[in-house]
Amino acid sequence: MSDAVLLTPGPLTTEAEVKAAMQVDWGSWDGAFNDLTASVCRDLVAIVGAERDHDCVPLQGSGTFAVEAALGTLVPRSGKVLVPDNGAYCQRIARILGCLGREARVMPFAEDAAVDPDRIDAALSTDPAITHVALVHCETSTGILNPLEAIGAVVAAHGRRLIVDAMSSFGALPIDARTLAFDALIAASGKCLEGVPGMGFVIARRDVLDGSTGQAHSLALDLADQWQYLRRTGQWRFTPPTHVVAALRVAIDRYRTQGGQAARLARYAGNCAALLDGMRALGFAPFLPRHLQAPIIVTFHSPPDPAYDFGQFYRRVRERGFVLYPGKLTRVETFRVGCIGAIDAATLRRAVEAIGATVREMGIRRIAP
Ligand SMILES: *Cc1c(COP(=O)(O)O)cnc(C)c1O
């Protein structure tokens, strides 16, 4: 396996320092590892200014494990969750709630439209049974940005609870617990923090965790139990992903040295602009209007030319050193290019060159839809 650049929503291209941090074997019972966990959790809470009311509960597994743990632990069995739906990760939340036997009301939006706070407001006004709203901040299936602050204000005004899937935005887009009321904010090690995958985490209100004892449907995904055990012993329940935590420690150190959230957002915005400019010059059309596009991942329409085939296109761009990502939309043929990871605008310009060379090599003439 050569080291191709990953232009995907995770796993991502990581810095050499982050990979090097995985050269050490940690004992899960050892005090030094407990300190490592505690310091990582402390820093994750601080990134969103949530020290006053929230704790970070880490969880083994990919991001979806943490989403399922948060919903299963923090939503009472009698709860009802409003799920605004403008993409595949919203639909995954609805599916999880179905598996958990929690009532859900799915509110559909077009895949190229942001979730509308007015419609959330109307639903909360007319349906008093809704206890929670579960929102995806950046819908990674298209790259669309949902208006988290405005939706949070509506949910708070109705006295309901907010659970946010901030998987692909945490660390890059501004989120501030001092101005946004949420019960839980869910993310993972291997996205905008640029660690390696393997650990999810939930920034959850302490009073909500405290009141959630015995509510989970699952032992392994019981966030309240994980939290209590961690507080009591400093240890994870069950084998922790030690190397992942060690890599995340270094990734967060790098994040802070590089200037934190503002600097990360600026770099990703530069990546996204270089990608959009270059791809437009080649004739590719982005799926989203610019004002709805988060600088995380960009969806492009597939060329309508009969010479285009995603499998071929992917393989040839891969041979030139860049890993693209397939589309995730049902209505239209698309592919995606990620802007996140330890890459800069020059990397994206080289990726555009590789895509241009591939287009010529494959004899693709009609590029715009
Ligand atoms: C990556 C991601 C997830 C989690 O996906 P996993 O494959 O389980 O890591 C959840 N929600 C969003 C918005 C994501 O981008």
The ligand as a Tripos MOL2 file, in Angstrom:
@<TRIPOS>MOLECULE
LIG
   15    15     1     0     0
SMALL
NO_CHARGES

@<TRIPOS>ATOM
      1 C1        -18.5060    9.8310    9.7050 C.3       1 LIG1
      2 C2        -19.8660   10.1970   10.1780 C.ar      1 LIG1
      3 C3        -20.5720    9.3890   11.0860 C.ar      1 LIG1
      4 C4        -20.0350    8.0950   11.6320 C.3       1 LIG1
      5 O1        -19.6970    7.1980   10.6540 O.3       1 LIG1
      6 P1        -18.7820    5.9470   11.0360 P.3       1 LIG1
      7 O2        -18.5810    5.3030    9.7070 O.co2     1 LIG1
      8 O3        -19.5190    5.1170   11.9880 O.co2     1 LIG1
      9 O4        -17.5320    6.5160   11.6320 O.co2     1 LIG1
     10 C5        -21.7960    9.8380   11.5530 C.ar      1 LIG1
     11 N1        -22.3130   11.0000   11.1380 N.ar      1 LIG1
     12 C6        -21.6770   11.8020   10.2650 C.ar      1 LIG1
     13 C7        -22.3130   13.0900    9.8830 C.3       1 LIG1
     14 C8        -20.4270   11.4300    9.7580 C.ar      1 LIG1
     15 O5        -19.7890   12.2290    8.8910 O.3       1 LIG1
@<TRIPOS>BOND
     1     1     2 1
     2     2     3 ar
     3     2    14 ar
     4     3     4 1
     5     3    10 ar
     6     4     5 1
     7     5     6 1
     8     6     7 2
     9     6     8 1
    10     6     9 1
    11    10    11 ar
    12    11    12 ar
    13    12    13 1
    14    12    14 ar
    15    14    15 1
@<TRIPOS>SUBSTRUCTURE
     1 LIG1         1 GROUP 0 **** ****
